[in-house]
Amino acid sequence: MNLSGILVMAKAERHTQVVVALNALEGVEVHQVDVASGRIVVVQEAQDIHAEIAGVKRIKALPDVIMAEMVYHYLAEDERAYEAMPPELTEDGEGFETCAVPAYLNS
């Protein structure tokens, strides 16, 4: 099981609709809403890292979401061993790095 803390920024005037849409997503629970700034804090539960990233992408694709970024990640257990970061964590599909690992951490 993987848990993610995700900061979502939504249009302030549409925060109610975004909160409803977030709560409708499987494994996602809204924990804090700051109406004035449009900030929403959610926790997502996923089976593995791939489902976790897919969930963040679903959140980013919701209408009226300005941005969504994973700010915390907890990995309980994952049966797969990773030699490197999975590609979906490092590239956004358009050649941009979304989660670059600093060089000093690769040694």
Secondary structure, 3 states (H helix, E strand, C coil): CEEEEEEEEECHHHHHHHHHHHHHCCCEEEEEEECCCCEEEEEEEECCHHHHHHHHHHHHCCCCEEEEEEEEEEECCCCCCCCCCCHHHHECCCCCECCCCCHHHCC
